[in-house]
Amino acid sequence: MANFKLDAKVPEGPLADKWTSYKDKINLVNPANKRSIDVIVVGTGLAGGSAAATLAELGYNVKAFCYQDSPRRAHSIAAQGGINAAKNYQGDGDSNYRLFYDTVKGGDYRSREANVHRLAEVSGNIIDQCVAQGVPFARDYGGLLDNRSFGGVLVSRTFYAKGQTGQQLLLGAYSAMNRQIARGKIQMYNRHEMLDLVIVGGKARGIIARNLITGEIERHSAHAVVIASGGYGNVYFLSTNAMGSNVTAGWKIHKKGAFFANPCYTQIHPTCIPRSGDYQSKLTLMSESLRNDGRIWVPKNMDDVMAIREGRLKPTEIAEENRDYYLERRYPAFGNLVPRDVASRAAKERCDAGYGVNKTGEAVYLDFKAAIERYGKEQAMIHGLKDASLEKIIDLGTEVIRSKYGNLFQMYEKIVDEDPYTTPMMIYPATHYTMGGIWVDYNLMTTIPGCYAIGEANFSDHGANRLGASALMQGLADGYFVLPYTIGHYLSDDIRTGPIPTDSPEFEAAENSVKEKLDFFVNNKGTHSVDYYHKKLGKIMWDKVGMARSKEGLTEAIAEIKAIRKDFWKNVSVPGDSNDLNPELEKATRVADFLELGELFAKDALERNESCGGHFREDYQTEDGEALRDDVNYAYVAAWEYKGEPSDAVLHKEELEFKDIELKTRSYK
Ligand SMILES: Cc1cc2nc3c(=O)[nH]c(=O)nc-3n(C[C@H](O)[C@H](O)[C@H](O)COP(=O)(O)OP(=O)(O)OC[C@H]3O[C@@H](n4cnc5c(N)ncnc54)[C@H](O)[C@@H]3O)c2cc1C
């Protein structure tokens, strides 16, 4: 792709009219012709599930793939806190423009304006669609949908279903899919993993998938391929992502010509349950919604820190004046509701300074005492209990907190064995979401014609940072409301193509290369397990490409990842064979891809000589430790072209234009 010019294909015209006028002008496919067009959707989380259901509802023949035993086990099910939409039910000043503004600012001005505006415009439709599907969003006393605040905004626009929003939304998308599975419009391939993309005549025309139960390698063709395979946070080994989340589908299409954008933009979430030891394989998130009511603090005095760590003192015994509510101190305007990158870095700063409150010094407190008392007093008033005792007030307040966050508190208690209603929770930042991913244009098409990427798998409308509750919004916007239009415009050229054969040399070659790789793994008989390599990679990623990065650390990381990758291909050991159910083999193919992505990730972070959002370079910070952005030199999307080794990847820049929003230093003070 020498001389390839990245074209985001953003429509002309005023920002607020772009999407409407685009939709008015695109080509449509007549319903009868849709019946002769096939679309492959890889992934059935919220993005893929909503896309598959909508495309089938429109009349296309959909083949949907996921590696779980059912679409309803996709990682999206884990989403707890909520989904944003500019409905302004509260009358607190929300609007499409404000959601657009907050998202661009929250993304540290590294998003594409036109995409973010479209996202804000369709956000309201998502809520209507999901309510119509029966998603049980929380409601207020008057029956309207309730909502709460998330970090980085000054309005309440997050719709939620207790702490199970992702699960309820996924059940909605899944039932919409099931309706079409029953009608035969969606062929569902559970327990199938896409291992390569097939390009015929320059267009994406199919995939090679492995049946994970039988080991059979299958060829599947279509007129277009949609990748909805989720995020790659597990490159860190430990993350809040589902254990199976991986980069394989994205990485395979990258190797076939799709550019990979902003790999270094990762979100580190501030409110996770701290790591408890070296033998853990997963971290657990406590939803950001908790920061609506929880206050974050560490002790002010080192004596108290030591006493707590040694078990001589309980956090509840530390007087108010001896606590450092560091977010409220540093960011009076947003307080505990600063965006995730800011809250994560502030926790790291306190813990690095020695004030961490667990044995490893990697935890801060999230405390509900004040909220319990506040709600309790309110309830006492409502119930006419003028002289309620403190005990009664605490009982009443505890019930309010239980009704808002009960399942999250229960989860915490099960894992940590402490009652968070009576003692503050301990939290610490962990890898959570990847804003980087496959580069797509305004149509959500990758640099491979006919290959689309949606949801967390693409490089995200969120920019360098993602505000809470906006991933679900983007996944569902892409699947329900954007892709169904844009893909139709592309497929309108395919109404006479007819079925795509799977016996072409391109399918043959792709299948052979997949088989070759699988054979290598089961025959290598090396000395180390796949996890051995994954853990090593994860440690380098966390230590040197994690919450804070430096030129030296990144340079070391690149060399170290290269060395691990070399060793992996020499000494990895995968038990069992490839003609059977073999989870170790599945892991091996995924870790092989992480070992390449990890290097590109570090290379991207090294290239970006600035701090923005989730990418914090220690060498680019202000005197008071805030991110130092460089809009003159780095206001672009970094889209990498595959050239063999990650170190040979070629950088293409999509310059970002900010016509409707003034670029400012992001401040939450
Ligand atoms: C604990 C947690 C809580 C969260 N809470 C929130 C929240 O409150 N609000 C919010 O907005 N966001 C939240 N997020 C983020 C949000 O959940 C995700 O960004 C979003 O669900 C991703 O959806 P997706 O459809 O893109 O991918 P996923 O849900 O990850 O789905 C990926 C799909 O791709 C399939 N797949 C992957 N690779 C292959 C392959 N090679 N072959 C075949 N199939 C493949 C999988 O089987 C799966 O079906 C949370 C994330 C976590 C980890």
The ligand as a Tripos MOL2 file, in Angstrom:
@<TRIPOS>MOLECULE
LIG
   53    58     1     0     0
SMALL
NO_CHARGES

@<TRIPOS>ATOM
      1 C1        -16.2190   -5.3720   34.0350 C.3       1 LIG1
      2 C2        -16.5870   -4.4050   32.9580 C.ar      1 LIG1
      3 C3        -17.5950   -3.4740   33.1580 C.ar      1 LIG1
      4 C4        -17.9510   -2.5830   32.1540 C.ar      1 LIG1
      5 N1        -18.9420   -1.6810   32.4010 N.ar      1 LIG1
      6 C5        -19.2980   -0.8180   31.4130 C.ar      1 LIG1
      7 C6        -20.3560    0.1140   31.6180 C.ar      1 LIG1
      8 O1        -20.9720    0.1610   32.6830 O.2       1 LIG1
      9 N2        -20.6720    0.9450   30.6060 N.ar      1 LIG1
     10 C7        -20.0240    0.9310   29.4020 C.ar      1 LIG1
     11 O2        -20.3530    1.7090   28.5070 O.2       1 LIG1
     12 N3        -19.0280    0.0360   29.1820 N.ar      1 LIG1
     13 C8        -18.6570   -0.8340   30.1440 C.ar      1 LIG1
     14 N4        -17.6360   -1.7200   29.9100 N.ar      1 LIG1
     15 C9        -17.0580   -1.7990   28.5620 C.3       1 LIG1
     16 C10       -17.9950   -2.6060   27.6630 C.3       1 LIG1
     17 O3        -18.5300   -3.6840   28.4020 O.3       1 LIG1
     18 C11       -17.2960   -3.1720   26.4360 C.3       1 LIG1
     19 O4        -16.5570   -2.1740   25.8040 O.3       1 LIG1
     20 C12       -18.3150   -3.6930   25.4360 C.3       1 LIG1
     21 O5        -19.2050   -4.5870   26.0800 O.3       1 LIG1
     22 C13       -17.6500   -4.3810   24.2670 C.3       1 LIG1
     23 O6        -18.6550   -4.8960   23.4420 O.3       1 LIG1
     24 P1        -18.2990   -5.5580   22.0620 P.3       1 LIG1
     25 O7        -19.5880   -6.0470   21.4930 O.co2     1 LIG1
     26 O8        -17.4820   -4.6210   21.2480 O.co2     1 LIG1
     27 O9        -17.3660   -6.7960   22.4220 O.3       1 LIG1
     28 P2        -17.5750   -8.0690   23.3840 P.3       1 LIG1
     29 O10       -18.7630   -7.9760   24.2550 O.co2     1 LIG1
     30 O11       -16.2430   -8.2940   24.0250 O.co2     1 LIG1
     31 O12       -17.8640   -9.2300   22.3870 O.3       1 LIG1
     32 C14       -16.8470   -9.8010   21.5870 C.3       1 LIG1
     33 C15       -17.4570  -10.9120   20.7840 C.3       1 LIG1
     34 O13       -16.5180  -11.3290   19.8130 O.3       1 LIG1
     35 C16       -16.3920  -12.7330   19.8390 C.3       1 LIG1
     36 N5        -15.0490  -13.0240   19.3330 N.ar      1 LIG1
     37 C17       -13.8750  -12.4390   19.6690 C.ar      1 LIG1
     38 N6        -12.8860  -12.9230   18.9170 N.ar      1 LIG1
     39 C18       -13.4460  -13.8260   18.0770 C.ar      1 LIG1
     40 C19       -12.9300  -14.6490   17.0620 C.ar      1 LIG1
     41 N7        -11.6450  -14.6310   16.7050 N.pl3     1 LIG1
     42 N8        -13.7840  -15.4800   16.4390 N.ar      1 LIG1
     43 C20       -15.1040  -15.5190   16.7550 C.ar      1 LIG1
     44 N9        -15.6400  -14.7320   17.6830 N.ar      1 LIG1
     45 C21       -14.8100  -13.9000   18.3370 C.ar      1 LIG1
     46 C22       -16.6900  -13.1510   21.2530 C.3       1 LIG1
     47 O14       -17.0870  -14.4810   21.2780 O.3       1 LIG1
     48 C23       -17.8180  -12.1670   21.5830 C.3       1 LIG1
     49 O15       -19.0250  -12.6520   21.0830 O.3       1 LIG1
     50 C24       -17.2730   -2.6110   30.9150 C.ar      1 LIG1
     51 C25       -16.2590   -3.5280   30.6960 C.ar      1 LIG1
     52 C26       -15.8960   -4.3950   31.7270 C.ar      1 LIG1
     53 C27       -14.7310   -5.2900   31.5120 C.3       1 LIG1
@<TRIPOS>BOND
     1     1     2 1
     2     2     3 ar
     3     2    52 ar
     4     3     4 ar
     5     4     5 ar
     6     4    50 ar
     7     5     6 ar
     8     6     7 ar
     9     6    13 1
    10     7     8 2
    11     7     9 ar
    12     9    10 ar
    13    10    11 2
    14    10    12 ar
    15    12    13 ar
    16    13    14 ar
    17    14    15 1
    18    14    50 ar
    19    15    16 1
    20    16    17 1
    21    16    18 1
    22    18    19 1
    23    18    20 1
    24    20    21 1
    25    20    22 1
    26    22    23 1
    27    23    24 1
    28    24    25 2
    29    24    26 1
    30    24    27 1
    31    27    28 1
    32    28    29 2
    33    28    30 1
    34    28    31 1
    35    31    32 1
    36    32    33 1
    37    33    34 1
    38    33    48 1
    39    34    35 1
    40    35    36 1
    41    35    46 1
    42    36    37 ar
    43    36    45 ar
    44    37    38 ar
    45    38    39 ar
    46    39    40 ar
    47    39    45 ar
    48    40    41 1
    49    40    42 ar
    50    42    43 ar
    51    43    44 ar
    52    44    45 ar
    53    46    47 1
    54    46    48 1
    55    48    49 1
    56    50    51 ar
    57    51    52 ar
    58    52    53 1
@<TRIPOS>SUBSTRUCTURE
     1 LIG1         1 GROUP 0 **** ****
